[in-house]
Amino acid sequence: MRTRSEGWTRAVDVAAPPHVVFGWLRQLTIAPYSYDWIDFRGRKSPRVLLSRLPDLSVGQQFLVFEIASFTTDAHITGVLPEAHARRYGHMAVSYTVRPRGKGSRLVVKVVVETGGTAGRRLLRRLLAWGDLIMMRKQLLTLKKLAEGVAAADPGVATG
């Protein structure tokens, strides 16, 4: 049987090179960078790049997902763990950073399984609207932080 899916895409231009933006994406393994009072139980997502993060690895927690694949300075892709997928349906997310002029384009694509019960379809609609609000905040926060790093150290553009 073929599973149907739909995708939600969010994107932002960032005046910082891909490796700087990716540094902030790596920190999504420890903090959400959206509305911390909702997503992080009131704790504050770090506002500096942390140098002692563990190396990325397949299976590592990434927001509510588990990392399925990654390429340094390019993308991190995660899938919803099976326990969550039973409730919400199968879901995957990919954060991709591409060079754009002197900066970057950060694109996030969420792919969700469609169909299911009326309750699951309603839950998915609510999730899509919630994701739009939370992801917008997250992307604007990551943009601001990455641009702050690039502005503070012009040499960062060379890697």
DRENMI-123240 format. One record per residue: residue number from 1; x, y, z of N, C-alpha, C, O in turn. Coordinates in steps of 0.1 Angstrom, whole numbers. Layout:
N
 seq    nX    nY    nZ   caX   caY   caZ    cX    cY    cZ    oX    oY    oZ
 NUM     X     Y     Z     X     Y     Z     X     Y     Z     X     Y     Z
...
REM end
This chain:
159
 seq    nX    nY    nZ   caX   caY   caZ    cX    cY    cZ    oX    oY    oZ
   1     8   -12     0     0     0     0     9    12     0    19    13     7
   2     5    22    -8    13    34    -9     8    44     1    -4    47     3
   3    18    50     9    15    60    19    16    74    12    25    77     4
   4     6    82    15     5    96     9    11   105    20    10   103    32
   5    17   116    15    23   126    24    20   140    18    17   142     7
   6    23   150    27    22   164    23    34   170    29    40   165    39
   7    39   181    24    50   188    29    47   203    32    39   209    26
   8    54   208    42    54   222    46    68   227    45    77   221    51
   9    70   238    38    83   244    36    84   257    42    74   265    41
  10    94   260    49    97   273    55   111   277    51   120   268    50
  11   114   290    49   127   294    45   130   308    50   121   316    52
  12   143   311    51   148   325    54   161   327    48   170   318    48
  13   164   339    43   177   343    39   185   348    51   180   355    60
  14   198   344    52   206   347    63   219   354    58   226   348    49
  15   223   365    64   235   373    60   247   367    68   253   374    76
  16   249   354    66   260   347    72   263   335    63   254   329    57
  17   276   330    63   279   319    55   273   306    60   270   305    72
  18   272   296    51   266   283    55   272   277    67   264   271    76
  19   285   277    69   291   270    80   287   277    94   286   270   104
  20   284   290    93   280   297   106   265   293   109   262   289   120
  21   257   293    98   243   289   100   242   274   105   234   271   114
  22   250   266    99   250   252   103   255   250   118   250   241   125
  23   264   258   122   268   258   136   256   260   145   255   253   156
  24   247   269   142   235   271   150   225   259   148   218   255   157
  25   224   253   136   216   242   134   220   230   143   211   223   148
  26   233   228   144   238   217   153   232   219   167   230   209   174
  27   230   232   171   226   234   185   211   230   187   206   231   198
  28   204   227   176   190   222   177   190   208   183   179   203   187
  29   202   202   185   203   190   193   201   192   208   199   182   215
  30   202   205   212   202   207   227   191   218   230   188   219   242
  31   186   225   221   176   236   224   168   239   211   172   237   200
  32   155   243   213   146   245   202   147   259   195   144   260   183
  33   152   269   201   153   283   196   140   289   190   141   297   181
  34   129   284   196   116   291   192   111   298   204   118   307   209
  35    99   295   208    94   302   220    98   293   232    91   283   235
  36   109   297   238   115   288   249   105   285   260   105   274   266
  37    96   295   263    87   293   274    77   282   271    71   276   280
  38    75   278   258    67   267   254    75   255   252    73   244   258
  39    85   256   243    92   244   238   104   240   248   108   228   247
  40   108   248   257   120   245   264   117   247   279   126   248   287
  41   104   246   283   100   247   297   106   259   304   109   258   316
  42   107   270   297   111   282   303   126   285   303   131   296   306
  43   134   274   300   148   276   300   152   284   287   144   284   278
  44   163   291   287   167   299   275   176   291   266   186   285   271
  45   173   291   253   182   285   243   195   293   244   195   305   244
  46   206   286   243   219   293   243   220   304   232   216   302   221
  47   226   315   236   228   326   227   242   328   222   245   338   215
  48   250   318   224   264   317   219   266   303   213   260   293   217
  49   275   302   203   278   289   198   286   281   208   296   286   213
  50   282   269   211   289   261   220   299   253   213   297   247   203
  51   311   252   218   322   245   212   323   231   216   330   223   209
  52   316   227   226   318   213   231   305   204   228   302   196   237
  53   299   206   217   287   198   214   292   184   209   303   184   203
  54   285   174   212   290   161   206   288   161   191   280   169   186
  55   297   153   185   296   152   170   282   147   166   276   139   174
  56   277   152   155   264   147   150   265   132   147   275   127   143
  57   254   124   150   254   110   146   240   106   143   230   111   148
  58   238    96   135   225    90   131   219    85   144   226    78   152
  59   207    88   146   200    83   158   200    93   170   192    92   179
  60   208   103   169   209   114   179   196   122   179   190   124   169
  61   192   126   191   180   135   192   183   148   186   193   154   187
  62   173   153   179   173   165   171   159   171   172   150   167   165
  63   157   181   182   143   185   185   135   173   189   140   166   198
  64   124   171   183   116   159   187   119   147   178   112   137   179
  65   128   149   169   132   139   159   145   132   163   151   135   173
  66   148   121   155   161   114   156   168   117   142   162   116   132
  67   181   120   143   188   123   130   188   110   122   193    99   127
  68   184   111   109   185   100   100   197   102    90   202    92    86
  69   200   114    87   212   117    79   216   132    81   208   140    85
  70   229   134    77   234   148    78   246   149    69   253   139    67
  71   249   161    65   261   165    58   266   178    64   258   188    64
  72   277   178    70   282   190    77   282   202    68   285   201    56
  73   277   213    73   275   226    66   265   226    55   264   235    48
  74   257   215    54   247   214    43   233   211    48   224   218    45
  75   232   200    56   218   196    60   218   187    72   228   180    75
  76   207   187    79   204   177    90   190   173    87   181   181    86
  77   188   160    86   175   154    84   171   145    95   179   136   100
  78   159   146   100   154   138   112   141   131   109   133   136   100
  79   138   121   116   125   114   115   119   113   129   126   112   139
  80   106   113   129    99   112   142   101    98   147    98    88   140
  81   105    96   160   106    83   166    93    75   165    82    82   165
  82    93    62   164    81    54   162    71    57   173    59    57   170
  83    75    59   185    65    61   196    56    74   193    44    73   195
  84    63    84   188    55    96   184    48    94   171    37    99   170
  85    53    87   162    47    84   149    34    77   151    25    79   143
  86    33    68   161    20    61   163     9    71   166    -3    68   163
  87    13    82   173     2    91   177     0   102   166   -12   105   163
  88    10   107   160     9   118   151    10   114   136     7   122   127
  89    14   102   133    17    98   120    32   100   117    39   107   124
  90    37    93   107    51    94   103    54   108    98    46   114    91
  91    66   113   102    70   127    99    85   127    98    92   120   105
  92    90   136    89   104   138    87   106   153    86    97   160    81
  93   118   158    89   122   172    88   136   173    82   145   165    86
  94   138   182    74   152   185    68   155   199    69   148   208    63
  95   166   203    76   171   217    76   182   217    66   192   210    68
  96   181   225    56   191   226    45   197   240    44   189   250    44
  97   210   241    44   217   254    42   224   255    29   231   246    26
  98   221   265    21   227   267     8   233   280     7   228   290    13
  99   245   281     0   250   295    -2   241   303   -10   234   298   -20
 100   240   316    -7   232   325   -15   238   338   -15   238   345    -4
 101   244   342   -26   252   355   -26   263   354   -16   271   345   -16
 102   264   364    -7   274   364     3   269   358    16   276   357    26
 103   257   353    16   251   347    28   246   333    25   253   325    18
 104   234   330    31   229   316    30   214   317    28   207   327    31
 105   208   306    24   194   303    24   192   291    33   197   281    30
 106   184   293    43   181   282    52   166   278    49   157   285    50
 107   165   265    45   152   260    41   149   248    50   157   239    52
 108   137   248    55   132   236    63   120   230    56   111   237    53
 109   121   217    54   109   210    48   105   199    58   113   191    63
 110    92   200    62    86   190    70    77   181    61    69   187    54
 111    78   168    61    70   159    54    62   151    64    68   144    72
 112    49   151    62    40   143    71    31   134    64    27   136    52
 113    28   123    70    19   112    65     5   118    65     1   124    75
 114    -2   116    54   -16   120    54   -25   109    56   -21    97    57
 115   -38   112    57   -48   101    59   -50    98    73   -47   107    82
 116   -55    87    76   -58    83    90   -72    87    95   -80    91    86
 117   -74    86   107   -87    89   113   -90   104   112   -81   112   110
 118  -102   107   114  -106   122   115   -98   129   126   -94   140   124
 119   -97   122   137   -89   128   148   -75   131   144   -69   142   147
 120   -69   122   137   -55   123   133   -54   134   123   -44   142   123
 121   -63   135   114   -63   146   103   -64   160   110   -58   169   106
 122   -73   161   120   -75   173   127   -62   177   135   -58   188   134
 123   -56   167   141   -44   169   149   -33   174   139   -25   183   143
 124   -32   168   127   -22   173   118   -24   187   113   -15   195   111
 125   -37   191   111   -40   205   107   -36   214   119   -30   225   116
 126   -39   211   131   -34   219   142   -19   220   143   -13   230   146
 127   -13   208   141     2   208   141     8   217   130    18   223   132
 128     2   217   118     7   225   107     6   240   111    16   247   109
 129    -4   244   117    -5   258   121     4   261   133    11   272   133
 130     5   253   142    15   254   153    29   255   148    37   262   153
 131    32   246   139    45   245   133    49   258   126    60   263   127
 132    39   264   119    41   277   112    46   287   121    55   295   119
 133    39   288   133    42   299   143    55   296   149    63   305   150
 134    57   284   154    69   280   161    82   281   152    92   286   156
 135    80   275   140    91   275   130    95   289   126   107   292   124
 136    86   298   124    89   311   120    98   318   131   108   324   128
 137    94   316   143   101   322   155   115   315   155   125   322   156
 138   116   302   153   129   295   153   138   300   142   150   303   144
 139   133   301   130   141   306   119   146   320   120   157   323   117
 140   137   329   125   141   343   127   152   344   138   161   352   138
 141   150   335   149   160   335   160   174   330   154   184   336   157
 142   174   319   147   186   314   141   193   324   132   205   326   132
 143   185   331   124   190   341   115   197   352   123   208   356   119
 144   190   357   133   196   368   141   209   364   147   218   371   147
 145   209   352   153   221   347   160   233   345   150   244   349   153
 146   230   339   138   240   337   128   246   350   123   258   352   121
 147   236   359   120   241   372   115   249   380   125   258   387   122
 148   246   378   138   253   384   149   268   379   149   277   387   151
 149   269   366   147   283   360   147   291   365   135   302   369   136
 150   284   366   123   291   370   111   294   385   112   305   389   107
 151   286   393   118   289   408   119   300   410   129   308   420   128
 152   300   402   140   310   404   150   324   400   146   334   405   151
 153   325   391   136   338   386   131   338   385   116   334   374   111
 154   341   396   109   341   395    94   349   384    89   347   379    77
 155   359   379    96   368   368    91   360   355    91   365   346    85
 156   349   354    97   341   342    98   336   338    84   334   326    82
 157   335   347    75   330   344    61   339   335    54   335   328    44
 158   352   334    58   361   325    50   362   311    56   369   303    51
 159   355   309    68   355   296    73   366   294    83   367   283    89
REM end
